[in-house]
Amino acid sequence: MPQLTIKQKAEAVAKKEANLQDALDCYYRELVAYNQSQTTDNPQTQLPSIRGIAKRLLLSDASTLLRRIKGTQSRRQEAAVVLQRLILEEEEIIVYYIHLLTRSNFPPRRSKVRGMAEALLQAKWDHDPIGPNWPARFVARQSALK
């Protein structure tokens, strides 16, 4: 079996996450429909089946869907949060800054994004510089910037 490249592995993980999110959306839609039907004259008799949804959407494992419904994050998401030096609110400030630059017809250069991130870190007494690829990875992981 051929070795997968990092890009192929990342695409496979992203596809699995997207499928899981579709399954979660489907479960919650069916749960809302079930709850709404309980207030009518013709209530549904069964709650939505997690295993049935997983089978219908061709997920390999219904237990992963069950864990996500209970609120457990994936290990990858948990690890990413621990490793990030900026909290979510600080990243939202940088996204807002990028949007301000764009609306003002200034290109949001990586050096400006890097400077904003380092200013936020220095405000927290973190004086270590960010990595050389941080601005590109930041933009790639922010759905609001795509």
N, CA, C and O atoms as CSV, one atom per row, in Angstrom:
chain,resi,resn,atom,element,x,y,z
A,1,MET,N,N,0.846,-1.171,0.000
A,1,MET,CA,C,0.000,0.000,0.000
A,1,MET,C,C,0.896,1.242,0.000
A,1,MET,O,O,1.828,1.330,0.799
A,2,PRO,N,N,0.617,2.211,-0.902
A,2,PRO,CA,C,1.479,3.389,-0.986
A,2,PRO,C,C,1.348,4.277,0.248
A,2,PRO,O,O,0.297,4.337,0.886
A,3,GLN,N,N,2.445,4.964,0.564
A,3,GLN,CA,C,2.479,5.877,1.707
A,3,GLN,C,C,1.716,7.154,1.352
A,3,GLN,O,O,1.886,7.701,0.262
A,4,LEU,N,N,0.875,7.625,2.274
A,4,LEU,CA,C,0.133,8.858,2.046
A,4,LEU,C,C,0.996,10.061,2.383
A,4,LEU,O,O,1.782,10.032,3.329
A,5,THR,N,N,0.840,11.119,1.597
A,5,THR,CA,C,1.553,12.349,1.900
A,5,THR,C,C,0.834,13.079,3.033
A,5,THR,O,O,-0.293,12.729,3.383
A,6,ILE,N,N,1.476,14.078,3.598
A,6,ILE,CA,C,0.873,14.852,4.684
A,6,ILE,C,C,-0.402,15.523,4.188
A,6,ILE,O,O,-1.400,15.582,4.906
A,7,LYS,N,N,-0.364,16.027,2.960
A,7,LYS,CA,C,-1.543,16.696,2.404
A,7,LYS,C,C,-2.699,15.706,2.260
A,7,LYS,O,O,-3.842,16.038,2.576
A,8,GLN,N,N,-2.410,14.498,1.785
A,8,GLN,CA,C,-3.456,13.486,1.633
A,8,GLN,C,C,-4.034,13.084,2.984
A,8,GLN,O,O,-5.241,12.881,3.111
A,9,LYS,N,N,-3.168,12.969,3.998
A,9,LYS,CA,C,-3.652,12.639,5.342
A,9,LYS,C,C,-4.539,13.755,5.878
A,9,LYS,O,O,-5.587,13.491,6.466
A,10,ALA,N,N,-4.119,15.004,5.673
A,10,ALA,CA,C,-4.909,16.145,6.143
A,10,ALA,C,C,-6.263,16.186,5.434
A,10,ALA,O,O,-7.282,16.482,6.058
A,11,GLU,N,N,-6.276,15.892,4.144
A,11,GLU,CA,C,-7.538,15.871,3.395
A,11,GLU,C,C,-8.450,14.759,3.893
A,11,GLU,O,O,-9.664,14.943,3.984
A,12,ALA,N,N,-7.870,13.603,4.217
A,12,ALA,CA,C,-8.669,12.489,4.729
A,12,ALA,C,C,-9.269,12.834,6.088
A,12,ALA,O,O,-10.428,12.518,6.355
A,13,VAL,N,N,-8.481,13.484,6.950
A,13,VAL,CA,C,-8.980,13.881,8.266
A,13,VAL,C,C,-10.080,14.920,8.114
A,13,VAL,O,O,-11.100,14.860,8.800
A,14,ALA,N,N,-9.869,15.878,7.208
A,14,ALA,CA,C,-10.877,16.921,6.984
A,14,ALA,C,C,-12.173,16.320,6.446
A,14,ALA,O,O,-13.264,16.746,6.825
A,15,LYS,N,N,-12.051,15.329,5.562
A,15,LYS,CA,C,-13.242,14.681,5.011
A,15,LYS,C,C,-13.992,13.915,6.105
A,15,LYS,O,O,-15.221,13.947,6.161
A,16,LYS,N,N,-13.244,13.228,6.972
A,16,LYS,CA,C,-13.874,12.493,8.070
A,16,LYS,C,C,-14.584,13.455,9.021
A,16,LYS,O,O,-15.695,13.179,9.473
A,17,GLU,N,N,-13.941,14.583,9.324
A,17,GLU,CA,C,-14.563,15.585,10.192
A,17,GLU,C,C,-15.820,16.158,9.549
A,17,GLU,O,O,-16.823,16.370,10.231
A,18,ALA,N,N,-15.777,16.408,8.251
A,18,ALA,CA,C,-16.949,16.936,7.544
A,18,ALA,C,C,-18.090,15.925,7.582
A,18,ALA,O,O,-19.244,16.301,7.791
A,19,ASN,N,N,-17.779,14.653,7.381
A,19,ASN,CA,C,-18.808,13.604,7.448
A,19,ASN,C,C,-19.406,13.520,8.846
A,19,ASN,O,O,-20.616,13.357,9.001
A,20,LEU,N,N,-18.554,13.631,9.865
A,20,LEU,CA,C,-19.040,13.603,11.244
A,20,LEU,C,C,-19.937,14.803,11.525
A,20,LEU,O,O,-20.958,14.672,12.201
A,21,GLN,N,N,-19.559,15.973,11.009
A,21,GLN,CA,C,-20.375,17.168,11.206
A,21,GLN,C,C,-21.718,17.019,10.497
A,21,GLN,O,O,-22.746,17.444,11.025
A,22,ASP,N,N,-21.720,16.422,9.309
A,22,ASP,CA,C,-22.982,16.147,8.602
A,22,ASP,C,C,-23.864,15.222,9.429
A,22,ASP,O,O,-25.074,15.427,9.524
A,23,ALA,N,N,-23.254,14.204,10.025
A,23,ALA,CA,C,-24.019,13.263,10.844
A,23,ALA,C,C,-24.583,13.957,12.084
A,23,ALA,O,O,-25.725,13.706,12.468
A,24,LEU,N,N,-23.796,14.822,12.706
A,24,LEU,CA,C,-24.294,15.579,13.862
A,24,LEU,C,C,-25.469,16.470,13.465
A,24,LEU,O,O,-26.477,16.531,14.169
A,25,ASP,N,N,-25.331,17.155,12.342
A,25,ASP,CA,C,-26.416,18.017,11.860
A,25,ASP,C,C,-27.681,17.203,11.603
A,25,ASP,O,O,-28.782,17.619,11.963
A,26,CYS,N,N,-27.514,16.041,10.977
A,26,CYS,CA,C,-28.647,15.160,10.696
A,26,CYS,C,C,-29.313,14.708,11.996
A,26,CYS,O,O,-30.539,14.714,12.104
A,27,TYR,N,N,-28.506,14.319,12.976
A,27,TYR,CA,C,-29.050,13.871,14.261
A,27,TYR,C,C,-29.849,14.984,14.926
A,27,TYR,O,O,-30.961,14.759,15.402
A,28,TYR,N,N,-29.281,16.184,14.956
A,28,TYR,CA,C,-29.979,17.285,15.619
A,28,TYR,C,C,-31.253,17.681,14.875
A,28,TYR,O,O,-32.248,18.039,15.504
A,29,ARG,N,N,-31.233,17.620,13.536
A,29,ARG,CA,C,-32.470,17.892,12.771
A,29,ARG,C,C,-33.550,16.873,13.112
A,29,ARG,O,O,-34.709,17.232,13.320
A,30,GLU,N,N,-33.164,15.599,13.169
A,30,GLU,CA,C,-34.134,14.554,13.495
A,30,GLU,C,C,-34.615,14.674,14.938
A,30,GLU,O,O,-35.776,14.384,15.228
A,31,LEU,N,N,-33.739,15.096,15.840
A,31,LEU,CA,C,-34.128,15.274,17.233
A,31,LEU,C,C,-35.122,16.429,17.377
A,31,LEU,O,O,-36.084,16.334,18.140
A,32,VAL,N,N,-34.889,17.501,16.654
A,32,VAL,CA,C,-35.830,18.633,16.677
A,32,VAL,C,C,-37.180,18.193,16.119
A,32,VAL,O,O,-38.226,18.523,16.678
A,33,ALA,N,N,-37.153,17.447,15.011
A,33,ALA,CA,C,-38.409,16.957,14.422
A,33,ALA,C,C,-39.144,16.044,15.402
A,33,ALA,O,O,-40.369,16.096,15.509
A,34,TYR,N,N,-38.383,15.203,16.118
A,34,TYR,CA,C,-38.991,14.318,17.107
A,34,TYR,C,C,-39.640,15.126,18.224
A,34,TYR,O,O,-40.776,14.853,18.614
A,35,ASN,N,N,-38.920,16.119,18.739
A,35,ASN,CA,C,-39.456,16.940,19.828
A,35,ASN,C,C,-40.681,17.728,19.388
A,35,ASN,O,O,-41.630,17.883,20.156
A,36,GLN,N,N,-40.664,18.224,18.160
A,36,GLN,CA,C,-41.823,18.968,17.663
A,36,GLN,C,C,-43.024,18.050,17.460
A,36,GLN,O,O,-44.168,18.464,17.647
A,37,SER,N,N,-42.762,16.814,17.079
A,37,SER,CA,C,-43.870,15.893,16.849
A,37,SER,C,C,-44.540,15.471,18.157
A,37,SER,O,O,-45.693,15.039,18.156
A,38,GLN,N,N,-43.816,15.598,19.276
A,38,GLN,CA,C,-44.389,15.208,20.560
A,38,GLN,C,C,-45.506,16.160,20.996
A,38,GLN,O,O,-46.333,15.802,21.835
A,39,THR,N,N,-45.532,17.353,20.438
A,39,THR,CA,C,-46.560,18.330,20.803
A,39,THR,C,C,-47.774,18.257,19.876
A,39,THR,O,O,-48.747,18.986,20.071
A,40,THR,N,N,-47.723,17.385,18.874
A,40,THR,CA,C,-48.847,17.264,17.933
A,40,THR,C,C,-49.701,16.055,18.297
A,40,THR,O,O,-49.407,15.332,19.248
A,41,ASP,N,N,-50.766,15.851,17.522
A,41,ASP,CA,C,-51.655,14.707,17.745
A,41,ASP,C,C,-51.045,13.395,17.264
A,41,ASP,O,O,-51.475,12.323,17.690
A,42,ASN,N,N,-50.055,13.464,16.388
A,42,ASN,CA,C,-49.458,12.271,15.799
A,42,ASN,C,C,-47.960,12.219,16.134
A,42,ASN,O,O,-47.131,12.461,15.258
A,43,PRO,N,N,-47.598,11.904,17.400
A,43,PRO,CA,C,-46.182,11.937,17.782
A,43,PRO,C,C,-45.402,10.761,17.195
A,43,PRO,O,O,-45.937,9.672,16.987
A,44,GLN,N,N,-44.114,11.023,16.934
A,44,GLN,CA,C,-43.227,9.945,16.512
A,44,GLN,C,C,-42.975,9.058,17.723
A,44,GLN,O,O,-42.956,9.534,18.858
A,45,THR,N,N,-42.783,7.771,17.476
A,45,THR,CA,C,-42.624,6.851,18.591
A,45,THR,C,C,-41.167,6.584,18.939
A,45,THR,O,O,-40.873,6.081,20.024
A,46,GLN,N,N,-40.243,6.919,18.025
A,46,GLN,CA,C,-38.841,6.588,18.284
A,46,GLN,C,C,-37.962,7.835,18.209
A,46,GLN,O,O,-38.151,8.717,17.372
A,47,LEU,N,N,-37.003,7.865,19.114
A,47,LEU,CA,C,-35.959,8.882,19.026
A,47,LEU,C,C,-35.081,8.572,17.814
A,47,LEU,O,O,-35.044,7.429,17.358
A,48,PRO,N,N,-34.378,9.572,17.289
A,48,PRO,CA,C,-33.466,9.282,16.179
A,48,PRO,C,C,-32.385,8.285,16.610
A,48,PRO,O,O,-31.862,8.365,17.721
A,49,SER,N,N,-32.067,7.368,15.734
A,49,SER,CA,C,-31.087,6.329,16.024
A,49,SER,C,C,-29.695,6.785,15.601
A,49,SER,O,O,-29.460,7.105,14.435
A,50,ILE,N,N,-28.788,6.810,16.552
A,50,ILE,CA,C,-27.414,7.219,16.259
A,50,ILE,C,C,-26.763,6.206,15.323
A,50,ILE,O,O,-26.089,6.572,14.360
A,51,ARG,N,N,-26.975,4.942,15.620
A,51,ARG,CA,C,-26.405,3.889,14.776
A,51,ARG,C,C,-27.002,3.942,13.366
A,51,ARG,O,O,-26.295,3.731,12.380
A,52,GLY,N,N,-28.316,4.226,13.276
A,52,GLY,CA,C,-28.970,4.323,11.967
A,52,GLY,C,C,-28.430,5.487,11.149
A,52,GLY,O,O,-28.220,5.359,9.942
A,53,ILE,N,N,-28.207,6.618,11.803
A,53,ILE,CA,C,-27.653,7.785,11.105
A,53,ILE,C,C,-26.236,7.488,10.637
A,53,ILE,O,O,-25.869,7.826,9.512
A,54,ALA,N,N,-25.444,6.860,11.489
A,54,ALA,CA,C,-24.066,6.519,11.113
A,54,ALA,C,C,-24.060,5.572,9.916
A,54,ALA,O,O,-23.235,5.709,9.013
A,55,LYS,N,N,-24.973,4.622,9.913
A,55,LYS,CA,C,-25.039,3.669,8.808
A,55,LYS,C,C,-25.506,4.356,7.531
A,55,LYS,O,O,-24.972,4.105,6.451
A,56,ARG,N,N,-26.510,5.228,7.663
A,56,ARG,CA,C,-27.059,5.929,6.505
A,56,ARG,C,C,-26.028,6.851,5.857
A,56,ARG,O,O,-25.994,6.986,4.634
A,57,LEU,N,N,-25.186,7.487,6.681
A,57,LEU,CA,C,-24.184,8.410,6.152
A,57,LEU,C,C,-22.819,7.747,5.945
A,57,LEU,O,O,-21.817,8.426,5.722
A,58,LEU,N,N,-22.795,6.426,6.022
A,58,LEU,CA,C,-21.604,5.619,5.737
A,58,LEU,C,C,-20.424,5.947,6.652
A,58,LEU,O,O,-19.274,5.961,6.215
A,59,LEU,N,N,-20.722,6.210,7.924
A,59,LEU,CA,C,-19.657,6.387,8.899
A,59,LEU,C,C,-19.193,5.023,9.365
A,59,LEU,O,O,-19.999,4.103,9.503
A,60,SER,N,N,-17.913,4.888,9.604
A,60,SER,CA,C,-17.392,3.587,9.989
A,60,SER,C,C,-17.655,3.273,11.457
A,60,SER,O,O,-17.643,2.109,11.856
A,61,ASP,N,N,-17.892,4.305,12.261
A,61,ASP,CA,C,-17.986,4.066,13.695
A,61,ASP,C,C,-19.070,4.940,14.310
A,61,ASP,O,O,-18.953,6.165,14.305
A,62,ALA,N,N,-20.119,4.325,14.837
A,62,ALA,CA,C,-21.198,5.077,15.480
A,62,ALA,C,C,-20.775,5.589,16.851
A,62,ALA,O,O,-21.347,6.563,17.340
A,63,SER,N,N,-19.792,4.959,17.480
A,63,SER,CA,C,-19.378,5.399,18.816
A,63,SER,C,C,-18.723,6.776,18.769
A,63,SER,O,O,-18.840,7.546,19.723
A,64,THR,N,N,-18.034,7.098,17.675
A,64,THR,CA,C,-17.444,8.430,17.533
A,64,THR,C,C,-18.547,9.476,17.462
A,64,THR,O,O,-18.442,10.539,18.074
A,65,LEU,N,N,-19.601,9.174,16.715
A,65,LEU,CA,C,-20.738,10.088,16.623
A,65,LEU,C,C,-21.380,10.271,17.999
A,65,LEU,O,O,-21.735,11.389,18.372
A,66,LEU,N,N,-21.528,9.194,18.744
A,66,LEU,CA,C,-22.105,9.277,20.085
A,66,LEU,C,C,-21.260,10.159,21.002
A,66,LEU,O,O,-21.799,10.967,21.759
A,67,ARG,N,N,-19.926,10.003,20.934
A,67,ARG,CA,C,-19.046,10.836,21.760
A,67,ARG,C,C,-19.174,12.310,21.386
A,67,ARG,O,O,-19.173,13.174,22.264
A,68,ARG,N,N,-19.284,12.603,20.099
A,68,ARG,CA,C,-19.428,13.992,19.672
A,68,ARG,C,C,-20.765,14.572,20.123
A,68,ARG,O,O,-20.837,15.746,20.487
A,69,ILE,N,N,-21.822,13.765,20.102
A,69,ILE,CA,C,-23.131,14.221,20.573
A,69,ILE,C,C,-23.060,14.562,22.053
A,69,ILE,O,O,-23.694,15.513,22.510
A,70,LYS,N,N,-22.285,13.782,22.799
A,70,LYS,CA,C,-22.129,14.041,24.240
A,70,LYS,C,C,-21.220,15.246,24.514
A,70,LYS,O,O,-21.101,15.685,25.658
A,71,GLY,N,N,-20.582,15.778,23.469
A,71,GLY,CA,C,-19.791,16.989,23.629
A,71,GLY,C,C,-18.295,16.807,23.657
A,71,GLY,O,O,-17.571,17.783,23.849
A,72,THR,N,N,-17.799,15.599,23.474
A,72,THR,CA,C,-16.370,15.354,23.476
A,72,THR,C,C,-15.759,15.855,22.175
A,72,THR,O,O,-16.277,15.569,21.096
A,73,GLN,N,N,-14.663,16.599,22.270
A,73,GLN,CA,C,-13.959,17.051,21.082
A,73,GLN,C,C,-13.022,15.953,20.603
A,73,GLN,O,O,-12.685,15.030,21.345
A,74,SER,N,N,-12.612,16.074,19.354
A,74,SER,CA,C,-11.633,15.118,18.854
A,74,SER,C,C,-10.293,15.382,19.528
A,74,SER,O,O,-10.044,16.491,20.002
A,75,ARG,N,N,-9.442,14.383,19.573
A,75,ARG,CA,C,-8.128,14.546,20.196
A,75,ARG,C,C,-7.320,15.617,19.472
A,75,ARG,O,O,-6.567,16.370,20.089
A,76,ARG,N,N,-7.486,15.671,18.172
A,76,ARG,CA,C,-6.769,16.665,17.376
A,76,ARG,C,C,-7.198,18.078,17.778
A,76,ARG,O,O,-6.357,18.969,17.894
A,77,GLN,N,N,-8.520,18.291,17.994
A,77,GLN,CA,C,-9.008,19.608,18.404
A,77,GLN,C,C,-8.502,19.954,19.797
A,77,GLN,O,O,-8.105,21.092,20.048
A,78,GLU,N,N,-8.514,18.982,20.703
A,78,GLU,CA,C,-8.037,19.231,22.056
A,78,GLU,C,C,-6.554,19.579,22.047
A,78,GLU,O,O,-6.122,20.492,22.752
A,79,ALA,N,N,-5.780,18.858,21.255
A,79,ALA,CA,C,-4.339,19.109,21.191
A,79,ALA,C,C,-4.061,20.476,20.584
A,79,ALA,O,O,-3.156,21.181,21.031
A,80,ALA,N,N,-4.819,20.850,19.584
A,80,ALA,CA,C,-4.600,22.140,18.935
A,80,ALA,C,C,-4.860,23.288,19.893
A,80,ALA,O,O,-4.133,24.280,19.874
A,81,VAL,N,N,-5.877,23.174,20.726
A,81,VAL,CA,C,-6.201,24.240,21.672
A,81,VAL,C,C,-5.085,24.404,22.693
A,81,VAL,O,O,-4.736,25.527,23.056
A,82,VAL,N,N,-4.527,23.303,23.155
A,82,VAL,CA,C,-3.462,23.365,24.154
A,82,VAL,C,C,-2.204,23.996,23.571
A,82,VAL,O,O,-1.502,24.730,24.266
A,83,LEU,N,N,-1.915,23.719,22.313
A,83,LEU,CA,C,-0.685,24.202,21.701
A,83,LEU,C,C,-0.763,25.647,21.231
A,83,LEU,O,O,0.277,26.262,20.993
A,84,GLN,N,N,-1.940,26.201,21.091
A,84,GLN,CA,C,-2.065,27.563,20.588
A,84,GLN,C,C,-1.711,28.574,21.674
A,84,GLN,O,O,-2.127,28.442,22.825
A,85,ARG,N,N,-0.949,29.568,21.293
A,85,ARG,CA,C,-0.534,30.593,22.247
A,85,ARG,C,C,-1.554,31.714,22.357
A,85,ARG,O,O,-1.606,32.407,23.373
A,86,LEU,N,N,-2.358,31.897,21.332
A,86,LEU,CA,C,-3.406,32.912,21.363
A,86,LEU,C,C,-4.741,32.244,21.671
A,86,LEU,O,O,-5.040,31.174,21.142
A,87,ILE,N,N,-5.534,32.867,22.515
A,87,ILE,CA,C,-6.861,32.316,22.792
A,87,ILE,C,C,-7.806,32.714,21.666
A,87,ILE,O,O,-7.464,33.548,20.827
A,88,LEU,N,N,-8.979,32.126,21.648
A,88,LEU,CA,C,-9.942,32.340,20.571
A,88,LEU,C,C,-10.276,33.819,20.393
A,88,LEU,O,O,-10.354,34.301,19.263
A,89,GLU,N,N,-10.475,34.542,21.490
A,89,GLU,CA,C,-10.831,35.958,21.405
A,89,GLU,C,C,-9.702,36.775,20.766
A,89,GLU,O,O,-9.963,37.717,20.018
A,90,GLU,N,N,-8.464,36.416,21.059
A,90,GLU,CA,C,-7.332,37.122,20.454
A,90,GLU,C,C,-7.249,36.838,18.958
A,90,GLU,O,O,-6.924,37.728,18.172
A,91,GLU,N,N,-7.539,35.610,18.568
A,91,GLU,CA,C,-7.556,35.291,17.145
A,91,GLU,C,C,-8.683,36.051,16.439
A,91,GLU,O,O,-8.520,36.488,15.300
A,92,GLU,N,N,-9.829,36.207,17.119
A,92,GLU,CA,C,-10.931,36.973,16.524
A,92,GLU,C,C,-10.538,38.443,16.352
A,92,GLU,O,O,-10.965,39.087,15.394
A,93,ILE,N,N,-9.732,38.975,17.268
A,93,ILE,CA,C,-9.243,40.350,17.134
A,93,ILE,C,C,-8.372,40.474,15.881
A,93,ILE,O,O,-8.469,41.463,15.154
A,94,ILE,N,N,-7.530,39.481,15.631
A,94,ILE,CA,C,-6.668,39.516,14.447
A,94,ILE,C,C,-7.519,39.420,13.179
A,94,ILE,O,O,-7.248,40.117,12.201
A,95,VAL,N,N,-8.540,38.570,13.185
A,95,VAL,CA,C,-9.432,38.464,12.022
A,95,VAL,C,C,-10.115,39.809,11.774
A,95,VAL,O,O,-10.225,40.251,10.630
A,96,TYR,N,N,-10.573,40.461,12.850
A,96,TYR,CA,C,-11.209,41.770,12.725
A,96,TYR,C,C,-10.220,42.779,12.148
A,96,TYR,O,O,-10.586,43.581,11.289
A,97,TYR,N,N,-8.982,42.746,12.609
A,97,TYR,CA,C,-7.929,43.626,12.118
A,97,TYR,C,C,-7.693,43.402,10.625
A,97,TYR,O,O,-7.538,44.363,9.871
A,98,ILE,N,N,-7.666,42.149,10.200
A,98,ILE,CA,C,-7.478,41.836,8.783
A,98,ILE,C,C,-8.643,42.384,7.964
A,98,ILE,O,O,-8.439,42.936,6.883
A,99,HIS,N,N,-9.869,42.229,8.481
A,99,HIS,CA,C,-11.035,42.771,7.771
A,99,HIS,C,C,-10.975,44.300,7.694
A,99,HIS,O,O,-11.341,44.881,6.672
A,100,LEU,N,N,-10.519,44.954,8.764
A,100,LEU,CA,C,-10.370,46.414,8.741
A,100,LEU,C,C,-9.364,46.847,7.676
A,100,LEU,O,O,-9.613,47.787,6.922
A,101,LEU,N,N,-8.237,46.160,7.620
A,101,LEU,CA,C,-7.238,46.474,6.605
A,101,LEU,C,C,-7.805,46.305,5.202
A,101,LEU,O,O,-7.585,47.143,4.327
A,102,THR,N,N,-8.535,45.217,4.997
A,102,THR,CA,C,-9.103,44.934,3.684
A,102,THR,C,C,-10.123,45.998,3.285
A,102,THR,O,O,-10.124,46.467,2.147
A,103,ARG,N,N,-10.999,46.381,4.235
A,103,ARG,CA,C,-12.008,47.400,3.936
A,103,ARG,C,C,-11.373,48.762,3.665
A,103,ARG,O,O,-11.941,49.581,2.942
A,104,SER,N,N,-10.208,49.002,4.238
A,104,SER,CA,C,-9.509,50.266,4.028
A,104,SER,C,C,-8.608,50.226,2.797
A,104,SER,O,O,-7.825,51.146,2.563
A,105,ASN,N,N,-8.726,49.156,2.012
A,105,ASN,CA,C,-7.939,48.956,0.790
A,105,ASN,C,C,-6.442,48.834,1.050
A,105,ASN,O,O,-5.632,49.176,0.189
A,106,PHE,N,N,-6.071,48.348,2.233
A,106,PHE,CA,C,-4.684,48.016,2.523
A,106,PHE,C,C,-4.560,46.495,2.489
A,106,PHE,O,O,-5.352,45.796,3.121
A,107,PRO,N,N,-3.582,45.983,1.763
A,107,PRO,CA,C,-3.434,44.524,1.746
A,107,PRO,C,C,-2.978,44.014,3.116
A,107,PRO,O,O,-2.029,44.548,3.690
A,108,PRO,N,N,-3.641,42.999,3.634
A,108,PRO,CA,C,-3.228,42.454,4.948
A,108,PRO,C,C,-1.990,41.581,4.788
A,108,PRO,O,O,-2.092,40.359,4.679
A,109,ARG,N,N,-0.835,42.208,4.775
A,109,ARG,CA,C,0.422,41.479,4.575
A,109,ARG,C,C,0.722,40.602,5.795
A,109,ARG,O,O,0.292,40.882,6.914
A,110,ARG,N,N,1.465,39.547,5.536
A,110,ARG,CA,C,1.814,38.625,6.625
A,110,ARG,C,C,2.597,39.328,7.723
A,110,ARG,O,O,2.462,38.988,8.898
A,111,SER,N,N,3.407,40.296,7.350
A,111,SER,CA,C,4.190,41.011,8.363
A,111,SER,C,C,3.276,41.796,9.303
A,111,SER,O,O,3.557,41.895,10.497
A,112,LYS,N,N,2.188,42.351,8.776
A,112,LYS,CA,C,1.237,43.086,9.624
A,112,LYS,C,C,0.486,42.123,10.546
A,112,LYS,O,O,0.273,42.416,11.722
A,113,VAL,N,N,0.088,40.972,9.999
A,113,VAL,CA,C,-0.612,39.966,10.816
A,113,VAL,C,C,0.332,39.454,11.904
A,113,VAL,O,O,-0.073,39.294,13.056
A,114,ARG,N,N,1.586,39.200,11.538
A,114,ARG,CA,C,2.590,38.751,12.506
A,114,ARG,C,C,2.776,39.804,13.598
A,114,ARG,O,O,2.845,39.467,14.779
A,115,GLY,N,N,2.857,41.082,13.206
A,115,GLY,CA,C,3.041,42.156,14.174
A,115,GLY,C,C,1.877,42.256,15.146
A,115,GLY,O,O,2.080,42.490,16.337
A,116,MET,N,N,0.665,42.081,14.647
A,116,MET,CA,C,-0.522,42.128,15.511
A,116,MET,C,C,-0.493,40.959,16.503
A,116,MET,O,O,-0.769,41.138,17.690
A,117,ALA,N,N,-0.161,39.775,16.013
A,117,ALA,CA,C,-0.114,38.600,16.886
A,117,ALA,C,C,0.960,38.771,17.958
A,117,ALA,O,O,0.728,38.461,19.126
A,118,GLU,N,N,2.123,39.259,17.563
A,118,GLU,CA,C,3.197,39.435,18.543
A,118,GLU,C,C,2.854,40.532,19.548
A,118,GLU,O,O,3.241,40.443,20.712
A,119,ALA,N,N,2.126,41.572,19.109
A,119,ALA,CA,C,1.692,42.615,20.053
A,119,ALA,C,C,0.719,42.033,21.087
A,119,ALA,O,O,0.796,42.354,22.273
A,120,LEU,N,N,-0.193,41.176,20.624
A,120,LEU,CA,C,-1.129,40.537,21.560
A,120,LEU,C,C,-0.388,39.621,22.534
A,120,LEU,O,O,-0.727,39.564,23.716
A,121,LEU,N,N,0.614,38.911,22.042
A,121,LEU,CA,C,1.383,38.024,22.918
A,121,LEU,C,C,2.206,38.831,23.926
A,121,LEU,O,O,2.311,38.447,25.091
A,122,GLN,N,N,2.786,39.940,23.482
A,122,GLN,CA,C,3.587,40.754,24.396
A,122,GLN,C,C,2.729,41.375,25.485
A,122,GLN,O,O,3.202,41.617,26.595
A,123,ALA,N,N,1.456,41.634,25.163
A,123,ALA,CA,C,0.547,42.153,26.184
A,123,ALA,C,C,0.326,41.119,27.291
A,123,ALA,O,O,-0.043,41.472,28.412
A,124,LYS,N,N,0.553,39.842,26.971
A,124,LYS,CA,C,0.428,38.756,27.968
A,124,LYS,C,C,1.789,38.377,28.540
A,124,LYS,O,O,1.914,37.336,29.185
A,125,TRP,N,N,2.810,39.200,28.317
A,125,TRP,CA,C,4.170,38.968,28.773
A,125,TRP,C,C,4.806,37.752,28.114
A,125,TRP,O,O,5.686,37.120,28.699
A,126,ASP,N,N,4.377,37.423,26.918
A,126,ASP,CA,C,4.965,36.333,26.136
A,126,ASP,C,C,5.814,36.996,25.052
A,126,ASP,O,O,5.283,37.496,24.061
A,127,HIS,N,N,7.130,36.997,25.244
A,127,HIS,CA,C,8.013,37.730,24.334
A,127,HIS,C,C,8.686,36.830,23.307
A,127,HIS,O,O,9.528,37.305,22.544
A,128,ASP,N,N,8.347,35.559,23.263
A,128,ASP,CA,C,8.918,34.678,22.253
A,128,ASP,C,C,8.282,34.993,20.901
A,128,ASP,O,O,7.068,35.179,20.821
A,129,PRO,N,N,9.087,35.057,19.835
A,129,PRO,CA,C,8.506,35.350,18.523
A,129,PRO,C,C,7.677,34.163,18.021
A,129,PRO,O,O,7.916,33.014,18.393
A,130,ILE,N,N,6.713,34.470,17.178
A,130,ILE,CA,C,5.926,33.384,16.578
A,130,ILE,C,C,6.731,32.782,15.438
A,130,ILE,O,O,7.674,33.394,14.936
A,131,GLY,N,N,6.351,31.587,15.039
A,131,GLY,CA,C,7.084,30.879,14.002
A,131,GLY,C,C,6.961,31.537,12.639
A,131,GLY,O,O,6.048,32.330,12.408
A,132,PRO,N,N,7.882,31.209,11.733
A,132,PRO,CA,C,7.875,31.844,10.408
A,132,PRO,C,C,6.639,31.501,9.573
A,132,PRO,O,O,6.244,32.287,8.712
A,133,ASN,N,N,6.033,30.356,9.812
A,133,ASN,CA,C,4.866,29.949,9.026
A,133,ASN,C,C,3.546,30.251,9.721
A,133,ASN,O,O,2.484,29.921,9.192
A,134,TRP,N,N,3.591,30.869,10.891
A,134,TRP,CA,C,2.370,31.093,11.655
A,134,TRP,C,C,1.325,31.896,10.897
A,134,TRP,O,O,0.164,31.488,10.894
A,135,PRO,N,N,1.662,33.026,10.247
A,135,PRO,CA,C,0.614,33.788,9.555
A,135,PRO,C,C,-0.102,32.973,8.479
A,135,PRO,O,O,-1.321,33.074,8.348
A,136,ALA,N,N,0.616,32.182,7.721
A,136,ALA,CA,C,-0.009,31.374,6.662
A,136,ALA,C,C,-0.916,30.310,7.274
A,136,ALA,O,O,-2.019,30.080,6.779
A,137,ARG,N,N,-0.460,29.655,8.352
A,137,ARG,CA,C,-1.290,28.635,9.000
A,137,ARG,C,C,-2.516,29.263,9.656
A,137,ARG,O,O,-3.595,28.670,9.656
A,138,PHE,N,N,-2.352,30.464,10.217
A,138,PHE,CA,C,-3.468,31.168,10.844
A,138,PHE,C,C,-4.557,31.458,9.816
A,138,PHE,O,O,-5.735,31.192,10.058
A,139,VAL,N,N,-4.163,31.998,8.682
A,139,VAL,CA,C,-5.133,32.317,7.633
A,139,VAL,C,C,-5.799,31.046,7.123
A,139,VAL,O,O,-6.994,31.053,6.826
A,140,ALA,N,N,-5.050,29.963,7.018
A,140,ALA,CA,C,-5.601,28.698,6.509
A,140,ALA,C,C,-6.632,28.112,7.467
A,140,ALA,O,O,-7.589,27.480,7.020
A,141,ARG,N,N,-6.461,28.306,8.769
A,141,ARG,CA,C,-7.398,27.686,9.709
A,141,ARG,C,C,-8.588,28.576,10.039
A,141,ARG,O,O,-9.526,28.120,10.693
A,142,GLN,N,N,-8.577,29.824,9.609
A,142,GLN,CA,C,-9.678,30.748,9.883
A,142,GLN,C,C,-10.673,30.708,8.731
A,142,GLN,O,O,-10.378,31.173,7.630
A,143,SER,N,N,-11.855,30.149,8.988
A,143,SER,CA,C,-12.865,30.058,7.929
A,143,SER,C,C,-13.379,31.429,7.523
A,143,SER,O,O,-13.832,31.596,6.390
A,144,ALA,N,N,-13.324,32.418,8.415
A,144,ALA,CA,C,-13.801,33.768,8.084
A,144,ALA,C,C,-12.898,34.467,7.074
A,144,ALA,O,O,-13.301,35.465,6.475
A,145,LEU,N,N,-11.694,33.963,6.879
A,145,LEU,CA,C,-10.744,34.598,5.958
A,145,LEU,C,C,-10.654,33.891,4.614
A,145,LEU,O,O,-9.903,34.321,3.739
A,146,LYS,N,N,-11.402,32.824,4.442
A,146,LYS,CA,C,-11.294,32.068,3.195
A,146,LYS,C,C,-12.189,32.629,2.137
A,146,LYS,O,O,-12.223,32.111,1.020
